[in-house]
């Protein structure tokens, strides 16, 4: 990850925490699986994620994080 991207991520996490959110850093080879596993272990009933404006063709080719989370939940 580029230094500028990492700094933006850190700033975003700090903002979320200052607004009362709990942030968690996960590691693994499948981000969607890790997120769903964490949510299940904490009895989370709703996961809110954003979705980029990828075309349907591109989404089918490269996959969609949102679809992966929904499929595994």
Biopython code that builds the backbone (N, CA, C, O; Angstrom):
import numpy as np
from Bio.PDB.StructureBuilder import StructureBuilder

atoms = [
    (1, "UNK", "N", (0.850, -1.170, 0.000)),
    (1, "UNK", "CA", (0.000, 0.000, 0.000)),
    (1, "UNK", "C", (0.903, 1.242, 0.000)),
    (1, "UNK", "O", (1.877, 1.325, 0.748)),
    (2, "UNK", "N", (0.561, 2.166, -0.831)),
    (2, "UNK", "CA", (1.332, 3.405, -0.924)),
    (2, "UNK", "C", (1.221, 4.195, 0.387)),
    (2, "UNK", "O", (0.222, 4.096, 1.099)),
    (3, "UNK", "N", (2.249, 4.968, 0.687)),
    (3, "UNK", "CA", (2.280, 5.733, 1.938)),
    (3, "UNK", "C", (1.089, 6.682, 2.045)),
    (3, "UNK", "O", (0.502, 6.821, 3.118)),
    (4, "UNK", "N", (0.732, 7.331, 0.948)),
    (4, "UNK", "CA", (-0.409, 8.260, 0.974)),
    (4, "UNK", "C", (-1.711, 7.521, 1.254)),
    (4, "UNK", "O", (-2.564, 8.020, 1.988)),
    (5, "UNK", "N", (-1.865, 6.344, 0.677)),
    (5, "UNK", "CA", (-3.071, 5.543, 0.919)),
    (5, "UNK", "C", (-3.133, 5.077, 2.366)),
    (5, "UNK", "O", (-4.194, 5.093, 2.990)),
    (6, "UNK", "N", (-1.992, 4.666, 2.889)),
    (6, "UNK", "CA", (-1.937, 4.218, 4.289)),
    (6, "UNK", "C", (-2.289, 5.366, 5.229)),
    (6, "UNK", "O", (-3.027, 5.171, 6.195)),
    (7, "UNK", "N", (-1.772, 6.552, 4.958)),
    (7, "UNK", "CA", (-2.061, 7.716, 5.802)),
    (7, "UNK", "C", (-3.543, 8.064, 5.754)),
    (7, "UNK", "O", (-4.135, 8.397, 6.781)),
    (8, "UNK", "N", (-4.142, 7.991, 4.578)),
    (8, "UNK", "CA", (-5.585, 8.270, 4.460)),
    (8, "UNK", "C", (-6.396, 7.240, 5.241)),
    (8, "UNK", "O", (-7.386, 7.586, 5.886)),
    (9, "UNK", "N", (-5.983, 5.993, 5.186)),
    (9, "UNK", "CA", (-6.659, 4.948, 5.942)),
    (9, "UNK", "C", (-6.566, 5.205, 7.441)),
    (9, "UNK", "O", (-7.559, 5.078, 8.157)),
    (10, "UNK", "N", (-5.384, 5.562, 7.913)),
    (10, "UNK", "CA", (-5.190, 5.855, 9.343)),
    (10, "UNK", "C", (-6.070, 7.025, 9.766)),
    (10, "UNK", "O", (-6.697, 6.976, 10.825)),
    (11, "UNK", "N", (-6.123, 8.065, 8.958)),
    (11, "UNK", "CA", (-6.960, 9.224, 9.279)),
    (11, "UNK", "C", (-8.439, 8.847, 9.320)),
    (11, "UNK", "O", (-9.180, 9.320, 10.181)),
    (12, "UNK", "N", (-8.861, 8.002, 8.395)),
    (12, "UNK", "CA", (-10.261, 7.570, 8.363)),
    (12, "UNK", "C", (-10.604, 6.744, 9.598)),
    (12, "UNK", "O", (-11.673, 6.918, 10.182)),
    (13, "UNK", "N", (-9.705, 5.846, 10.002)),
    (13, "UNK", "CA", (-9.940, 5.041, 11.202)),
    (13, "UNK", "C", (-9.991, 5.926, 12.448)),
    (13, "UNK", "O", (-10.826, 5.712, 13.327)),
    (14, "UNK", "N", (-9.114, 6.907, 12.526)),
    (14, "UNK", "CA", (-9.123, 7.828, 13.679)),
    (14, "UNK", "C", (-10.425, 8.623, 13.735)),
    (14, "UNK", "O", (-10.987, 8.831, 14.810)),
    (15, "UNK", "N", (-10.896, 9.065, 12.576)),
    (15, "UNK", "CA", (-12.168, 9.790, 12.530)),
    (15, "UNK", "C", (-13.301, 8.895, 13.030)),
    (15, "UNK", "O", (-14.121, 9.323, 13.842)),
    (16, "UNK", "N", (-13.345, 7.664, 12.551)),
    (16, "UNK", "CA", (-14.393, 6.740, 12.987)),
    (16, "UNK", "C", (-14.350, 6.543, 14.499)),
    (16, "UNK", "O", (-15.388, 6.565, 15.161)),
    (17, "UNK", "N", (-13.160, 6.354, 15.041)),
    (17, "UNK", "CA", (-13.018, 6.172, 16.491)),
    (17, "UNK", "C", (-13.442, 7.425, 17.257)),
    (17, "UNK", "O", (-14.052, 7.323, 18.321)),
    (18, "UNK", "N", (-13.125, 8.594, 16.728)),
    (18, "UNK", "CA", (-13.512, 9.828, 17.414)),
    (18, "UNK", "C", (-15.028, 10.021, 17.414)),
    (18, "UNK", "O", (-15.571, 10.747, 18.248)),
    (19, "UNK", "N", (-15.701, 9.367, 16.473)),
    (19, "UNK", "CA", (-17.168, 9.429, 16.409)),
    (19, "UNK", "C", (-17.831, 8.281, 17.159)),
    (19, "UNK", "O", (-19.051, 8.126, 17.114)),
    (20, "UNK", "N", (-17.016, 7.468, 17.855)),
    (20, "UNK", "CA", (-17.567, 6.418, 18.699)),
    (20, "UNK", "C", (-17.517, 5.016, 18.127)),
    (20, "UNK", "O", (-18.013, 4.080, 18.754)),
    (21, "UNK", "N", (-16.935, 4.849, 16.958)),
    (21, "UNK", "CA", (-16.861, 3.520, 16.358)),
    (21, "UNK", "C", (-15.726, 2.707, 16.967)),
    (21, "UNK", "O", (-14.733, 3.259, 17.442)),
    (22, "UNK", "N", (-15.885, 1.408, 16.945)),
    (22, "UNK", "CA", (-14.784, 0.512, 17.286)),
    (22, "UNK", "C", (-14.191, 0.053, 15.963)),
    (22, "UNK", "O", (-14.915, -0.447, 15.103)),
    (23, "UNK", "N", (-12.893, 0.216, 15.790)),
    (23, "UNK", "CA", (-12.250, -0.243, 14.562)),
    (23, "UNK", "C", (-11.441, -1.491, 14.863)),
    (23, "UNK", "O", (-10.871, -1.635, 15.945)),
    (24, "UNK", "N", (-11.399, -2.385, 13.898)),
    (24, "UNK", "CA", (-10.685, -3.646, 14.038)),
    (24, "UNK", "C", (-9.893, -3.873, 12.763)),
    (24, "UNK", "O", (-10.410, -3.666, 11.665)),
    (25, "UNK", "N", (-8.654, -4.293, 12.899)),
    (25, "UNK", "CA", (-7.842, -4.644, 11.746)),
    (25, "UNK", "C", (-7.769, -6.161, 11.663)),
    (25, "UNK", "O", (-7.334, -6.825, 12.604)),
    (26, "UNK", "N", (-8.194, -6.696, 10.540)),
    (26, "UNK", "CA", (-8.207, -8.142, 10.328)),
    (26, "UNK", "C", (-7.118, -8.520, 9.334)),
    (26, "UNK", "O", (-6.695, -7.697, 8.522)),
    (27, "UNK", "N", (-6.671, -9.754, 9.402)),
    (27, "UNK", "CA", (-5.716, -10.236, 8.412)),
    (27, "UNK", "C", (-6.165, -11.615, 7.945)),
    (27, "UNK", "O", (-6.800, -12.361, 8.690)),
    (28, "UNK", "N", (-5.835, -11.933, 6.728)),
    (28, "UNK", "CA", (-6.203, -13.210, 6.147)),
    (28, "UNK", "C", (-6.193, -13.110, 4.638)),
    (28, "UNK", "O", (-5.927, -12.048, 4.076)),
    (29, "UNK", "N", (-6.480, -14.210, 3.991)),
    (29, "UNK", "CA", (-6.452, -14.228, 2.530)),
    (29, "UNK", "C", (-7.802, -13.909, 1.910)),
    (29, "UNK", "O", (-7.879, -13.629, 0.713)),
    (30, "UNK", "N", (-8.867, -13.945, 2.698)),
    (30, "UNK", "CA", (-10.216, -13.681, 2.192)),
    (30, "UNK", "C", (-10.882, -12.654, 3.111)),
    (30, "UNK", "O", (-11.382, -13.000, 4.181)),
    (31, "UNK", "N", (-10.883, -11.394, 2.683)),
    (31, "UNK", "CA", (-11.392, -10.312, 3.524)),
    (31, "UNK", "C", (-12.861, -10.506, 3.881)),
    (31, "UNK", "O", (-13.257, -10.267, 5.022)),
    (32, "UNK", "N", (-13.665, -10.933, 2.927)),
    (32, "UNK", "CA", (-15.091, -11.129, 3.190)),
    (32, "UNK", "C", (-15.294, -12.219, 4.243)),
    (32, "UNK", "O", (-16.107, -12.062, 5.154)),
    (33, "UNK", "N", (-14.569, -13.302, 4.118)),
    (33, "UNK", "CA", (-14.689, -14.401, 5.094)),
    (33, "UNK", "C", (-14.274, -13.947, 6.483)),
    (33, "UNK", "O", (-14.929, -14.285, 7.469)),
    (34, "UNK", "N", (-13.190, -13.182, 6.570)),
    (34, "UNK", "CA", (-12.721, -12.687, 7.862)),
    (34, "UNK", "C", (-13.740, -11.739, 8.496)),
    (34, "UNK", "O", (-13.987, -11.805, 9.700)),
    (35, "UNK", "N", (-14.325, -10.864, 7.689)),
    (35, "UNK", "CA", (-15.328, -9.927, 8.199)),
    (35, "UNK", "C", (-16.557, -10.670, 8.714)),
    (35, "UNK", "O", (-17.050, -10.370, 9.802)),
    (36, "UNK", "N", (-17.050, -11.626, 7.950)),
    (36, "UNK", "CA", (-18.231, -12.390, 8.365)),
    (36, "UNK", "C", (-17.927, -13.202, 9.622)),
    (36, "UNK", "O", (-18.766, -13.289, 10.518)),
    (37, "UNK", "N", (-16.743, -13.793, 9.698)),
    (37, "UNK", "CA", (-16.374, -14.565, 10.899)),
    (37, "UNK", "C", (-16.342, -13.672, 12.135)),
    (37, "UNK", "O", (-16.836, -14.066, 13.192)),
    (38, "UNK", "N", (-15.768, -12.477, 12.017)),
    (38, "UNK", "CA", (-15.746, -11.541, 13.142)),
    (38, "UNK", "C", (-17.166, -11.146, 13.535)),
    (38, "UNK", "O", (-17.505, -11.120, 14.718)),
    (39, "UNK", "N", (-17.985, -10.842, 12.546)),
    (39, "UNK", "CA", (-19.371, -10.446, 12.822)),
    (39, "UNK", "C", (-20.123, -11.568, 13.531)),
    (39, "UNK", "O", (-20.863, -11.312, 14.481)),
    (40, "UNK", "N", (-19.941, -12.796, 13.084)),
    (40, "UNK", "CA", (-20.629, -13.923, 13.717)),
    (40, "UNK", "C", (-20.129, -14.147, 15.136)),
    (40, "UNK", "O", (-20.919, -14.464, 16.025)),
    (41, "UNK", "N", (-18.831, -13.986, 15.362)),
    (41, "UNK", "CA", (-18.285, -14.208, 16.706)),
    (41, "UNK", "C", (-18.761, -13.147, 17.700)),
    (41, "UNK", "O", (-18.747, -13.373, 18.910)),
    (42, "UNK", "N", (-19.183, -11.986, 17.183)),
    (42, "UNK", "CA", (-19.657, -10.901, 18.043)),
    (42, "UNK", "C", (-21.168, -10.703, 17.961)),
    (42, "UNK", "O", (-21.699, -9.718, 18.472)),
    (43, "UNK", "N", (-21.856, -11.644, 17.317)),
    (43, "UNK", "CA", (-23.313, -11.590, 17.171)),
    (43, "UNK", "C", (-23.790, -10.293, 16.523)),
    (43, "UNK", "O", (-24.797, -9.715, 16.932)),
    (44, "UNK", "N", (-23.057, -9.848, 15.513)),
    (44, "UNK", "CA", (-23.435, -8.653, 14.768)),
    (44, "UNK", "C", (-24.599, -9.001, 13.855)),
    (44, "UNK", "O", (-24.566, -10.023, 13.170)),
    (45, "UNK", "N", (-25.627, -8.161, 13.839)),
    (45, "UNK", "CA", (-26.800, -8.450, 13.016)),
    (45, "UNK", "C", (-26.804, -7.689, 11.693)),
    (45, "UNK", "O", (-27.523, -8.063, 10.767)),
    (46, "UNK", "N", (-26.004, -6.621, 11.595)),
    (46, "UNK", "CA", (-25.944, -5.850, 10.349)),
    (46, "UNK", "C", (-24.509, -5.451, 10.046)),
    (46, "UNK", "O", (-23.771, -5.005, 10.925)),
    (47, "UNK", "N", (-24.129, -5.620, 8.789)),
    (47, "UNK", "CA", (-22.826, -5.172, 8.303)),
    (47, "UNK", "C", (-23.111, -4.138, 7.225)),
    (47, "UNK", "O", (-23.875, -4.397, 6.296)),
    (48, "UNK", "N", (-22.500, -2.972, 7.347)),
    (48, "UNK", "CA", (-22.700, -1.914, 6.361)),
    (48, "UNK", "C", (-21.379, -1.693, 5.641)),
    (48, "UNK", "O", (-20.369, -1.379, 6.271)),
    (49, "UNK", "N", (-21.385, -1.858, 4.319)),
    (49, "UNK", "CA", (-20.187, -1.637, 3.511)),
    (49, "UNK", "C", (-20.550, -0.782, 2.303)),
    (49, "UNK", "O", (-21.699, -0.772, 1.861)),
    (50, "UNK", "N", (-19.585, -0.080, 1.786)),
    (50, "UNK", "CA", (-19.786, 0.716, 0.581)),
    (50, "UNK", "C", (-19.463, -0.114, -0.651)),
    (50, "UNK", "O", (-18.784, -1.138, -0.577)),
    (51, "UNK", "N", (-19.961, 0.349, -1.770)),
    (51, "UNK", "CA", (-19.718, -0.354, -3.022)),
    (51, "UNK", "C", (-19.220, 0.640, -4.060)),
    (51, "UNK", "O", (-19.788, 1.721, -4.218)),
    (52, "UNK", "N", (-18.158, 0.269, -4.766)),
    (52, "UNK", "CA", (-17.615, 1.144, -5.798)),
    (52, "UNK", "C", (-18.508, 1.119, -7.030)),
    (52, "UNK", "O", (-19.400, 0.279, -7.148)),
    (53, "UNK", "N", (-18.266, 2.021, -7.920)),
    (53, "UNK", "CA", (-19.070, 2.120, -9.138)),
    (53, "UNK", "C", (-18.535, 1.292, -10.283)),
    (53, "UNK", "O", (-18.521, 1.765, -11.420)),
    (54, "UNK", "N", (-18.096, 0.079, -10.029)),
    (54, "UNK", "CA", (-17.595, -0.785, -11.095)),
    (54, "UNK", "C", (-18.729, -1.198, -12.026)),
    (54, "UNK", "O", (-19.873, -1.352, -11.600)),
    (55, "UNK", "N", (-18.400, -1.372, -13.283)),
    (55, "UNK", "CA", (-19.388, -1.867, -14.229)),
    (55, "UNK", "C", (-19.719, -3.323, -13.894)),
    (55, "UNK", "O", (-18.930, -4.007, -13.242)),
    (56, "UNK", "N", (-20.858, -3.783, -14.331)),
    (56, "UNK", "CA", (-21.246, -5.180, -14.063)),
    (56, "UNK", "C", (-20.249, -6.155, -14.669)),
    (56, "UNK", "O", (-19.944, -7.191, -14.078)),
    (57, "UNK", "N", (-19.734, -5.815, -15.869)),
    (57, "UNK", "CA", (-18.744, -6.686, -16.505)),
    (57, "UNK", "C", (-17.507, -6.782, -15.637)),
    (57, "UNK", "O", (-17.012, -7.881, -15.384)),
    (58, "UNK", "N", (-17.005, -5.662, -15.183)),
    (58, "UNK", "CA", (-15.800, -5.642, -14.350)),
    (58, "UNK", "C", (-16.048, -6.367, -13.026)),
    (58, "UNK", "O", (-15.180, -7.085, -12.530)),
    (59, "UNK", "N", (-17.236, -6.171, -12.464)),
    (59, "UNK", "CA", (-17.585, -6.829, -11.206)),
    (59, "UNK", "C", (-17.610, -8.345, -11.378)),
    (59, "UNK", "O", (-17.135, -9.074, -10.507)),
    (60, "UNK", "N", (-18.150, -8.817, -12.475)),
    (60, "UNK", "CA", (-18.174, -10.268, -12.727)),
    (60, "UNK", "C", (-16.780, -10.807, -12.953)),
    (60, "UNK", "O", (-16.471, -11.927, -12.548)),
    (61, "UNK", "N", (-15.938, -10.026, -13.592)),
    (61, "UNK", "CA", (-14.583, -10.460, -13.894)),
    (61, "UNK", "C", (-13.719, -10.519, -12.636)),
    (61, "UNK", "O", (-13.034, -11.513, -12.392)),
    (62, "UNK", "N", (-13.755, -9.461, -11.851)),
    (62, "UNK", "CA", (-12.871, -9.380, -10.690)),
    (62, "UNK", "C", (-13.557, -9.711, -9.374)),
    (62, "UNK", "O", (-12.886, -9.833, -8.349)),
    (63, "UNK", "N", (-14.872, -9.859, -9.376)),
    (63, "UNK", "CA", (-15.595, -10.173, -8.160)),
    (63, "UNK", "C", (-15.993, -8.924, -7.398)),
    (63, "UNK", "O", (-15.525, -7.826, -7.700)),
    (64, "UNK", "N", (-16.845, -9.092, -6.426)),
    (64, "UNK", "CA", (-17.344, -7.982, -5.637)),
    (64, "UNK", "C", (-17.260, -8.336, -4.160)),
    (64, "UNK", "O", (-17.784, -9.364, -3.730)),
    (65, "UNK", "N", (-16.609, -7.494, -3.398)),
    (65, "UNK", "CA", (-16.505, -7.702, -1.950)),
    (65, "UNK", "C", (-17.891, -7.770, -1.314)),
    (65, "UNK", "O", (-18.154, -8.625, -0.469)),
    (66, "UNK", "N", (-18.771, -6.865, -1.726)),
    (66, "UNK", "CA", (-20.126, -6.830, -1.173)),
    (66, "UNK", "C", (-20.841, -8.154, -1.439)),
    (66, "UNK", "O", (-21.453, -8.722, -0.535)),
    (67, "UNK", "N", (-20.764, -8.645, -2.673)),
    (67, "UNK", "CA", (-21.410, -9.923, -3.006)),
    (67, "UNK", "C", (-20.785, -11.075, -2.227)),
    (67, "UNK", "O", (-21.495, -11.980, -1.789)),
    (68, "UNK", "N", (-19.466, -11.052, -2.049)),
    (68, "UNK", "CA", (-18.804, -12.098, -1.271)),
    (68, "UNK", "C", (-19.280, -12.103, 0.179)),
    (68, "UNK", "O", (-19.506, -13.168, 0.754)),
    (69, "UNK", "N", (-19.434, -10.917, 0.775)),
    (69, "UNK", "CA", (-19.923, -10.832, 2.155)),
    (69, "UNK", "C", (-21.339, -11.371, 2.238)),
    (69, "UNK", "O", (-21.653, -12.153, 3.135)),
    (70, "UNK", "N", (-22.187, -10.965, 1.323)),
    (70, "UNK", "CA", (-23.583, -11.430, 1.356)),
    (70, "UNK", "C", (-23.650, -12.946, 1.161)),
    (70, "UNK", "O", (-24.433, -13.622, 1.829)),
    (71, "UNK", "N", (-22.852, -13.468, 0.271)),
    (71, "UNK", "CA", (-22.863, -14.917, -0.005)),
    (71, "UNK", "C", (-22.406, -15.720, 1.222)),
    (71, "UNK", "O", (-22.910, -16.815, 1.470)),
    (72, "UNK", "N", (-21.461, -15.179, 1.979)),
    (72, "UNK", "CA", (-20.901, -15.925, 3.113)),
    (72, "UNK", "C", (-21.628, -15.701, 4.427)),
    (72, "UNK", "O", (-21.380, -16.403, 5.407)),
    (73, "UNK", "N", (-22.528, -14.721, 4.450)),
    (73, "UNK", "CA", (-23.210, -14.434, 5.713)),
    (73, "UNK", "C", (-24.439, -15.304, 5.901)),
    (73, "UNK", "O", (-25.128, -15.188, 6.915)),
]
sb = StructureBuilder()
sb.init_structure("model")
sb.init_model(0)
sb.init_chain("A")
sb.init_seg("    ")
for serial, (resi, resn, name, xyz) in enumerate(atoms, 1):
    if name == "N":
        sb.init_residue(resn, " ", resi, " ")
    sb.init_atom(name, np.array(xyz, "f"), 0.0, 1.0, " ", f" {name:<3s}", serial, name[0])
structure = sb.get_structure()
